[in-house]
Amino acid sequence: MPYREVTMFEVKEVLRLWLTGAAKKRIAAQLGLDPRTVRHYVKAAVAAGITTAADVTDERLVTVMATLRPGGGRPHGDTWSECQRQRSFIESSLRNDVRLSKVRRLLVRRGVRIPYPTLHRFAVEQLGFGRRAVTIAVADCGPGEEVQLDTGWMTLLAPDTEGRRRRFRAWIFTPVRSRYRFVYPCWREVIASAIEACEAAWTFYGGIFQVLIPDNTKAIVVEADPLAARITPEFLEYAQARGFQIDPTRKRRAQDKARVERAVATVRDDCFGGEVLLDLEHARRHARHWCEHEYGMRRHTRTQRLPREHFETEECTALLPAPTAPFDIPTWSDPKVARDQYAQVAKALYSLPTRWVGRTLRARADSVTVRFYHHGELIKAHPRQPPGGRSTDPSDFPAEKSAYALRDVHFLERQAARHGEAIGRFATRLLEGPLPWTRMRRVYALIGLAKRYGDERLEQACVTALAADLLDVRRLERMLQLSPPRPGAVPARILPLARYLRPASQYALPLHHPDPKGEADS
């Protein structure tokens, strides 16, 4: 006869009918029991001292149940005893992460055959197999304090003009207090979309929550750590600008954001399932309508309140003020200053002083400016350039090299004028006309003639050349070569004394100059 568990309600009903004077066979027929079972219940009740209806108390029924079930539950068979004998082997195998089905096969190799249900029941009851740790639900926070954030893949959009369908993701915000959910679809899970979703959420809620609890998405968390997680600098700067704190969850700890952990499947199936969504903007409008009029007006199983009504009643007034201006999303990078003194940020080039060549700097770019930092100190700022653009500060380059690189023809004119008035006019005539930078090397050659032949000789040659309207630097050089220098003229190049020349007194032996005649006589 199969085993059947005896319940307290069944025993109590048998005793209630028996105390009213009903016959045992009638009780058995009415309750679907065997007459011998009814007599067994009555005998146990009489032994426990139950003779009237007032004696049927919970304490007396516990005594009757103990009499009916002396073994304390379902009796065990012979295979259970075999499990007891193999207890040490089963326990050590499970401790070494061996699957229970594999343990059963290992027992068969040892000549012990135990049905898997019996082995599973023994492992659960005696060894704690598969038993999860006891958890304690975290208390709800105050109104407007915490909002949990999760993200996941959603469904496909309708085919586009080329017949392709694109899948999108969604950021899901769930306030811990009211559970009033907000869904924001996006294409990619990046920093820009995370900040864009937060801005849309603050607009939806009409304010900012004090604490944001995200998972370990790379768009927000660079390195997960239970004590000091590293946040991406862009999102950390955004949190500082908006005045909320970030409390990321631990790795593989769903209980840290249990309010939103199962929200991805719900949003995917209940919000977007079966819908025909034309584009991402259509998906966002549909998600907002679902949050406000469907999910928000559906009674929550935990709070037993409408999430939207709950939020508007308790949390709406407790939020931080909503942002009034859009946030300028920055971009942080670590560019290296190249040999040409330019660093590339967001596909644009920016000049830096010569001493930073070869260094790796920290750069922050927003929509207006690009700032360069070294060990936290601001060293340079440039206006933001579009991709492919270039921002150059002439003061970053050496003056003697920057003129040619920057095509500064006026600088060359000033340099030539320092050597003489006619030399300056000759340089100006050389640079006249369109595309003056194509003749800059001629001016460099003119300045070189001043260093070689002297300013005075070149000044006279330039006066003669300008009078004849001769603007050829090669012919000007030939004029200088053919014209002899004036008597008493100071040479153009003065050789300095030798750097390592020492006086004769510093030598150990005196210096003797041999006499040519004496050498000849000898």
C-alpha positions as CSV (number, residue, x, y, z in Angstrom):
1,M,0.0,0.0,0.0
2,P,1.5,3.3,-0.9
3,Y,2.5,5.8,1.8
4,R,0.3,8.8,2.5
5,E,1.1,11.7,4.7
6,V,-1.3,12.2,7.6
7,T,-2.4,15.8,8.0
8,M,-3.6,17.6,11.2
9,F,-6.7,18.8,9.5
10,E,-7.7,15.2,8.5
11,V,-7.2,13.9,12.1
12,K,-9.1,16.9,13.5
13,E,-12.1,16.3,11.2
14,V,-12.2,12.6,12.1
15,L,-12.3,13.5,15.8
16,R,-14.9,16.2,15.3
17,L,-17.3,13.8,13.7
18,W,-16.6,11.1,16.2
19,L,-17.3,13.4,19.1
20,T,-20.7,14.3,17.6
21,G,-21.6,10.5,17.8
22,A,-21.2,9.5,14.2
23,A,-20.3,5.9,13.5
24,K,-16.7,5.0,12.5
25,K,-17.8,3.4,9.2
26,R,-19.9,6.4,8.3
27,I,-17.0,8.7,9.0
28,A,-14.7,6.6,6.8
29,A,-17.2,6.7,4.0
30,Q,-17.7,10.4,4.3
31,L,-14.0,11.3,4.3
32,G,-12.8,8.6,1.9
33,L,-10.8,6.7,4.5
34,D,-10.5,3.1,5.5
35,P,-12.5,2.2,8.7
36,R,-9.4,0.8,10.2
37,T,-7.7,4.2,9.8
38,V,-10.6,5.9,11.5
39,R,-10.4,3.4,14.4
40,H,-6.6,4.0,14.6
41,Y,-7.2,7.8,14.9
42,V,-9.9,7.4,17.6
43,K,-7.7,5.0,19.6
44,A,-4.8,7.5,19.5
45,A,-7.2,10.3,20.6
46,V,-8.6,8.3,23.5
47,A,-5.0,7.5,24.6
48,A,-4.2,11.3,24.5
49,G,-7.3,12.0,26.8
50,I,-9.6,13.5,24.2
51,T,-13.2,12.7,25.2
52,T,-15.1,15.9,24.5
53,A,-15.0,18.7,21.9
54,A,-13.3,21.0,24.3
55,D,-10.3,18.6,24.5
56,V,-9.5,19.0,20.8
57,T,-6.7,21.6,21.2
58,D,-3.6,22.1,19.2
59,E,-1.5,20.7,22.1
60,R,-3.6,17.5,22.2
61,L,-3.5,17.2,18.4
62,V,0.3,17.4,18.5
63,T,0.3,14.4,20.9
64,V,-2.0,12.5,18.6
65,M,0.1,13.2,15.6
66,A,3.2,12.0,17.4
67,T,1.4,8.8,18.1
68,L,0.3,8.3,14.5
69,R,3.8,9.2,13.1
70,P,6.4,7.8,15.6
71,G,9.1,7.9,12.9
72,G,8.7,11.7,12.4
73,G,7.7,11.5,8.8
74,R,7.9,9.3,5.8
75,P,9.8,6.1,6.6
76,H,13.1,5.4,4.9
77,G,13.9,2.3,2.9
78,D,17.0,0.1,2.6
79,T,18.6,2.3,0.1
80,W,18.6,5.2,2.6
81,S,20.6,3.0,4.9
82,E,23.0,2.4,2.1
83,C,23.3,6.2,1.6
84,Q,24.2,6.5,5.3
85,R,27.0,3.9,4.9
86,Q,28.4,5.9,1.9
87,R,27.9,9.3,3.5
88,S,31.6,10.2,3.7
89,F,32.2,9.3,0.0
90,I,29.1,11.3,-1.2
91,E,30.0,14.3,1.0
92,S,33.7,14.4,-0.2
93,S,32.6,14.1,-3.8
94,L,30.1,17.0,-3.5
95,R,32.7,19.1,-1.7
96,N,35.0,18.7,-4.7
97,D,32.2,20.0,-7.1
98,V,31.3,16.6,-8.5
99,R,27.8,16.5,-10.0
100,L,25.3,14.4,-8.1
101,S,24.5,12.3,-11.2
102,K,28.3,11.6,-11.5
103,V,28.4,10.6,-7.8
104,R,25.7,8.0,-8.5
105,R,27.7,6.5,-11.4
106,L,30.8,6.4,-9.1
107,L,28.8,4.5,-6.5
108,V,27.7,2.0,-9.2
109,R,31.4,1.4,-9.9
110,R,31.9,0.6,-6.2
111,G,29.0,-1.9,-6.4
112,V,26.4,0.3,-4.7
113,R,23.2,0.9,-6.6
114,I,21.1,3.8,-5.2
115,P,18.1,5.3,-7.1
116,Y,18.8,8.9,-8.0
117,P,15.6,10.3,-6.3
118,T,16.8,8.7,-3.0
119,L,20.3,9.9,-3.5
120,H,19.1,13.4,-4.2
121,R,16.7,13.4,-1.2
122,F,19.6,12.2,1.1
123,A,22.0,14.9,-0.3
124,V,19.4,17.6,0.3
125,E,18.3,16.6,3.8
126,Q,21.5,15.4,5.2
127,L,24.3,17.2,3.3
128,G,22.6,20.5,2.4
129,F,23.0,19.9,-1.4
130,G,21.5,22.6,-3.5
131,R,20.4,24.6,-0.5
132,R,20.8,28.3,-1.0
133,A,22.0,30.6,1.7
134,V,19.4,32.4,3.7
135,T,19.0,36.0,2.6
136,I,17.4,39.0,4.3
137,A,15.5,41.5,2.2
138,V,17.0,45.0,2.2
139,A,14.7,47.6,3.6
140,D,13.2,50.1,1.2
141,C,14.9,53.5,1.1
142,G,13.2,56.8,1.7
143,P,11.3,58.7,-1.0
144,G,13.4,60.0,-3.8
145,E,16.6,58.4,-2.5
146,E,17.5,55.5,-4.8
147,V,16.9,54.5,-8.4
148,Q,18.3,51.2,-9.9
149,L,19.5,51.0,-13.5
150,D,19.8,48.0,-15.8
151,T,20.2,47.5,-19.5
152,G,19.6,44.7,-22.0
153,W,18.7,43.8,-25.5
154,M,15.1,44.3,-26.7
155,T,13.4,43.4,-29.9
156,L,13.8,44.2,-33.6
157,L,12.5,47.3,-35.4
158,A,10.4,47.1,-38.5
159,P,12.3,46.5,-41.8
160,D,13.8,49.7,-43.3
161,T,13.8,50.7,-46.9
162,E,16.4,48.1,-47.7
163,G,14.5,45.3,-45.9
164,R,17.0,45.2,-42.9
165,R,15.8,44.9,-39.3
166,R,17.9,46.4,-36.5
167,R,17.9,45.3,-32.9
168,F,18.1,47.9,-30.1
169,R,18.9,48.0,-26.4
170,A,17.1,49.8,-23.6
171,W,18.1,51.5,-20.3
172,I,15.6,50.6,-17.5
173,F,15.2,52.9,-14.4
174,T,13.3,51.6,-11.4
175,P,12.9,53.7,-8.3
176,V,13.3,51.5,-5.2
177,R,10.4,53.1,-3.3
178,S,7.6,53.4,-5.9
179,R,8.7,51.0,-8.7
180,Y,7.6,53.6,-11.2
181,R,9.6,52.3,-14.2
182,F,11.1,54.3,-17.0
183,V,12.5,52.8,-20.3
184,Y,14.7,54.5,-22.7
185,P,15.7,52.6,-26.0
186,C,19.1,53.2,-27.5
187,W,21.4,51.7,-30.1
188,R,24.6,51.1,-28.1
189,E,25.6,50.8,-24.5
190,V,28.1,53.6,-24.4
191,I,28.8,56.6,-22.2
192,A,26.9,59.1,-24.4
193,S,23.8,56.9,-24.4
194,A,24.0,56.4,-20.7
195,I,24.1,60.1,-20.0
196,E,21.4,60.7,-22.6
197,A,19.2,58.1,-20.9
198,C,19.8,59.7,-17.5
199,E,18.8,63.1,-18.8
200,A,15.6,61.7,-20.3
201,A,14.9,59.9,-17.0
202,W,15.3,63.1,-14.9
203,T,12.9,64.8,-17.3
204,F,10.4,62.0,-17.0
205,Y,10.5,61.9,-13.2
206,G,10.6,65.7,-12.9
207,G,13.8,65.6,-10.7
208,I,17.0,63.7,-9.9
209,F,17.3,60.8,-7.4
210,Q,20.0,61.1,-4.8
211,V,21.7,57.7,-5.6
212,L,22.0,55.8,-8.8
213,I,22.6,52.0,-8.5
214,P,23.9,50.7,-11.9
215,D,25.2,47.3,-12.8
216,N,28.8,46.9,-13.9
217,T,28.3,48.2,-17.4
218,K,31.5,49.5,-19.1
219,A,29.7,52.7,-20.0
220,I,29.7,53.7,-16.3
221,V,32.1,51.4,-14.4
222,V,35.7,51.0,-15.5
223,E,36.7,48.5,-12.9
224,A,34.2,46.8,-10.5
225,D,35.2,46.7,-6.9
226,P,33.0,46.1,-3.9
227,L,34.6,48.9,-1.9
228,A,36.0,51.5,-4.4
229,A,34.7,50.9,-7.9
230,R,36.3,53.1,-10.6
231,I,33.8,55.2,-12.6
232,T,34.4,56.4,-16.1
233,P,35.6,60.0,-15.9
234,E,32.9,61.3,-18.2
235,F,30.0,59.8,-16.2
236,L,31.6,60.8,-12.9
237,E,31.8,64.4,-14.1
238,Y,28.2,64.1,-15.1
239,A,27.2,62.9,-11.7
240,Q,29.1,65.7,-10.0
241,A,27.4,68.2,-12.3
242,R,23.9,66.8,-11.5
243,G,24.5,66.3,-7.8
244,F,23.8,62.5,-7.4
245,Q,26.0,59.7,-6.2
246,I,26.9,56.4,-7.9
247,D,26.7,53.1,-6.0
248,P,27.6,50.3,-8.4
249,T,26.7,46.7,-7.6
250,R,29.2,44.0,-7.0
251,K,30.1,41.4,-9.6
252,R,27.6,38.6,-10.1
253,R,25.5,39.9,-7.1
254,A,21.9,40.3,-8.5
255,Q,20.6,41.0,-5.0
256,D,22.4,44.4,-5.0
257,K,19.8,45.6,-7.5
258,A,17.0,43.1,-7.0
259,R,14.3,45.7,-7.8
260,V,15.4,45.9,-11.5
261,E,17.2,42.6,-12.1
262,R,14.3,40.8,-13.7
263,A,13.0,43.9,-15.5
264,V,14.8,43.2,-18.8
265,A,12.6,40.3,-19.8
266,T,9.4,42.1,-18.6
267,V,10.1,45.2,-20.6
268,R,11.1,43.1,-23.7
269,D,8.0,40.9,-23.6
270,D,5.4,43.2,-22.1
271,C,6.4,46.6,-23.5
272,F,7.9,45.8,-26.9
273,G,6.6,42.2,-27.6
274,G,4.4,42.0,-30.7
275,E,4.7,45.7,-31.4
276,V,5.6,47.1,-34.9
277,L,8.2,49.8,-34.2
278,L,9.2,51.9,-37.2
279,D,12.4,53.5,-35.7
280,L,14.1,54.3,-32.5
281,E,12.1,57.4,-31.9
282,H,8.9,55.5,-32.3
283,A,10.2,52.9,-29.8
284,R,10.9,55.7,-27.3
285,R,7.4,57.2,-27.6
286,H,5.9,53.7,-27.2
287,A,8.1,53.0,-24.1
288,R,7.1,56.3,-22.4
289,H,3.4,55.6,-23.1
290,W,3.8,52.0,-21.6
291,C,5.5,53.4,-18.5
292,E,2.9,56.1,-17.9
293,H,-0.4,54.4,-18.8
294,E,0.2,50.6,-18.7
295,Y,2.9,49.6,-16.3
296,G,2.4,52.7,-14.2
297,M,-1.3,52.1,-13.7
298,R,-1.0,48.4,-13.0
299,R,-1.1,47.4,-9.3
300,H,2.4,46.2,-8.2
301,T,2.4,42.8,-6.5
302,R,4.9,43.9,-3.8
303,T,3.7,47.4,-2.9
304,Q,0.0,46.7,-3.8
305,R,-0.2,50.2,-5.2
306,L,-0.2,51.8,-8.6
307,P,3.5,52.7,-9.3
308,R,2.6,56.1,-10.9
309,E,0.2,57.1,-8.1
310,H,2.8,55.9,-5.6
311,F,5.5,58.0,-7.2
312,E,3.4,61.1,-7.5
313,T,2.2,60.8,-3.9
314,E,5.5,60.1,-2.1
315,E,8.6,60.6,-4.3
316,C,7.9,63.4,-6.7
317,T,8.3,66.2,-4.2
318,A,11.4,64.5,-2.6
319,L,13.6,64.6,-5.7
320,L,16.5,67.0,-6.4
321,P,15.7,69.8,-8.9
322,A,15.6,68.7,-12.5
323,P,18.3,70.1,-14.8
324,T,17.4,73.2,-16.7
325,A,20.2,73.1,-19.3
326,P,21.6,70.2,-21.4
327,F,24.8,68.6,-20.2
328,D,27.8,69.1,-22.5
329,I,29.2,65.5,-22.6
330,P,33.0,65.6,-22.4
331,T,35.5,63.2,-23.9
332,W,38.6,62.1,-22.0
333,S,41.6,60.7,-23.8
334,D,45.4,60.2,-23.4
335,P,47.1,61.6,-26.6
336,K,50.9,61.6,-27.2
337,V,52.6,64.8,-28.4
338,A,54.2,64.0,-31.7
339,R,57.5,65.3,-33.1
340,D,55.7,68.1,-34.9
341,Q,54.4,69.3,-31.5
342,Y,50.8,68.3,-32.3
343,A,48.5,66.0,-30.3
344,Q,45.5,64.4,-31.8
345,V,42.1,64.6,-29.9
346,A,38.9,63.5,-31.5
347,K,40.5,63.3,-35.0
348,A,41.8,67.0,-34.8
349,L,45.3,68.3,-34.1
350,Y,46.3,70.8,-31.4
351,S,49.7,72.4,-30.9
352,L,51.7,72.2,-27.6
353,P,55.0,73.7,-26.5
354,T,58.2,72.0,-27.5
355,R,59.0,70.6,-24.0
356,W,56.0,68.3,-24.2
357,V,57.2,66.5,-27.3
358,G,57.1,62.7,-26.7
359,R,55.0,63.0,-23.5
360,T,51.6,61.4,-23.0
361,L,49.1,64.0,-21.6
362,R,45.5,63.8,-20.4
363,A,43.0,65.6,-22.6
364,R,39.4,66.7,-22.0
365,A,37.3,67.8,-25.0
366,D,33.8,69.2,-24.9
367,S,31.9,71.0,-27.5
368,V,33.7,74.3,-27.0
369,T,37.3,73.7,-25.7
370,V,40.0,71.1,-25.5
371,R,42.2,71.1,-22.4
372,F,45.5,69.3,-21.8
373,Y,46.6,68.3,-18.4
374,H,49.8,66.9,-17.0
375,H,49.5,65.3,-13.5
376,G,46.3,67.2,-13.0
377,E,47.7,70.6,-13.9
378,L,46.3,72.5,-16.9
379,I,49.1,73.2,-19.4
380,K,47.2,74.2,-22.6
381,A,43.7,75.0,-23.8
382,H,42.5,75.3,-27.4
383,P,39.1,76.0,-29.1
384,R,37.5,72.7,-30.2
385,Q,38.1,71.9,-33.9
386,P,36.0,69.6,-36.1
387,P,37.4,66.3,-37.2
388,G,40.3,66.9,-39.6
389,G,40.8,70.5,-38.2
390,R,43.9,72.0,-36.7
391,S,44.4,74.6,-33.9
392,T,47.8,76.2,-33.8
393,D,49.3,78.6,-31.3
394,P,52.4,80.3,-32.8
395,S,53.9,80.8,-29.4
396,D,54.3,77.0,-29.0
397,F,57.0,76.9,-31.7
398,P,60.5,78.3,-31.7
399,A,60.6,81.7,-33.4
400,E,63.4,80.7,-35.8
401,K,61.5,77.7,-37.0
402,S,57.9,78.8,-36.8
403,A,58.0,81.4,-39.5
404,Y,58.5,78.9,-42.4
405,A,56.2,76.3,-40.8
406,L,53.4,78.8,-40.3
407,R,54.1,80.7,-43.6
408,D,54.6,84.0,-41.7
409,V,55.9,86.3,-44.4
410,H,55.6,89.4,-42.2
411,F,58.1,87.8,-39.8
412,L,60.6,87.4,-42.6
413,E,60.1,91.0,-43.7
414,R,60.9,92.2,-40.2
415,Q,63.9,90.0,-40.0
416,A,65.3,91.4,-43.2
417,A,64.6,95.0,-42.2
418,R,66.8,94.5,-39.1
419,H,69.9,94.2,-41.4
420,G,69.1,97.4,-43.4
421,E,66.4,99.6,-44.8
422,A,67.2,98.6,-48.5
423,I,67.4,94.9,-47.5
424,G,64.0,95.1,-46.0
425,R,62.6,96.8,-49.1
426,F,64.2,94.1,-51.3
427,A,62.6,91.4,-49.1
428,T,59.2,93.1,-49.4
429,R,59.5,93.2,-53.2
430,L,60.4,89.5,-53.2
431,L,57.2,88.6,-51.3
432,E,54.9,90.8,-53.3
433,G,52.1,89.1,-55.4
434,P,50.0,86.1,-54.9
435,L,51.2,83.0,-53.0
436,P,54.1,84.8,-51.2
437,W,55.0,81.7,-49.2
438,T,56.4,80.1,-52.4
439,R,59.2,82.8,-52.3
440,M,60.1,82.5,-48.6
441,R,63.2,80.6,-49.3
442,R,64.6,83.5,-51.4
443,V,64.2,85.8,-48.4
444,Y,66.0,83.2,-46.2
445,A,68.8,83.3,-48.8
446,L,68.9,87.1,-48.7
447,I,69.3,87.1,-44.9
448,G,72.1,84.5,-45.4
449,L,74.0,86.9,-47.6
450,A,73.8,89.6,-44.9
451,K,75.5,87.1,-42.5
452,R,78.2,86.2,-45.0
453,Y,79.1,89.5,-46.6
454,G,78.0,91.9,-43.9
455,D,75.0,94.3,-43.6
456,E,76.8,97.3,-45.2
457,R,77.9,95.6,-48.4
458,L,74.5,93.9,-48.8
459,E,72.7,97.2,-48.2
460,Q,74.7,98.9,-51.0
461,A,74.1,96.0,-53.3
462,C,70.3,96.1,-52.6
463,V,70.2,99.8,-53.3
464,T,71.8,99.2,-56.7
465,A,69.6,96.2,-57.4
466,L,66.4,98.0,-56.5
467,A,67.4,101.0,-58.7
468,A,67.8,98.6,-61.6
469,D,64.6,96.7,-60.6
470,L,66.6,93.5,-60.3
471,L,65.0,91.0,-57.9
472,D,67.2,88.0,-58.4
473,V,69.0,86.8,-55.2
474,R,71.5,84.7,-57.3
475,R,72.6,87.8,-59.3
476,L,72.7,89.8,-56.1
477,E,75.1,87.3,-54.7
478,R,77.3,87.5,-57.9
479,M,77.4,91.3,-57.4
480,L,78.7,90.9,-53.9
481,Q,81.3,88.4,-55.1
482,L,82.6,90.6,-57.9
483,S,82.6,93.9,-55.9
484,P,85.8,94.1,-53.7
485,P,85.3,95.2,-50.1
486,R,86.1,98.8,-49.2
487,P,89.5,99.4,-47.4
488,G,89.1,99.4,-43.6
489,A,85.8,97.7,-43.8
490,V,85.0,95.5,-40.9
491,P,84.8,91.8,-42.0
492,A,81.4,90.4,-41.9
493,R,82.4,87.3,-40.0
494,I,84.5,87.6,-36.8
495,L,85.9,84.3,-35.7
496,P,85.9,83.9,-31.9
497,L,88.9,82.7,-30.0
498,A,89.5,79.0,-29.8
499,R,87.4,77.5,-27.0
500,Y,90.2,75.3,-25.7
501,L,93.2,77.5,-26.3
502,R,95.5,77.7,-23.3
503,P,98.4,80.2,-22.5
504,A,102.1,79.0,-22.8
505,S,102.6,79.3,-19.0
506,Q,100.3,76.2,-18.4
507,Y,102.7,73.9,-20.3
508,A,105.5,72.0,-18.4
509,L,108.2,72.5,-21.0
510,P,108.9,75.8,-22.7
511,L,108.0,76.2,-26.3
512,H,111.1,76.7,-28.5
513,H,110.9,78.0,-32.1
514,P,113.7,76.4,-34.1
515,D,116.0,78.7,-36.1
516,P,115.9,77.7,-39.8
517,K,119.6,79.0,-40.3
518,G,120.9,76.9,-37.4
519,E,119.3,73.8,-38.6
520,A,120.8,74.5,-42.0
521,D,124.4,74.9,-40.6
522,S,124.2,71.8,-38.6
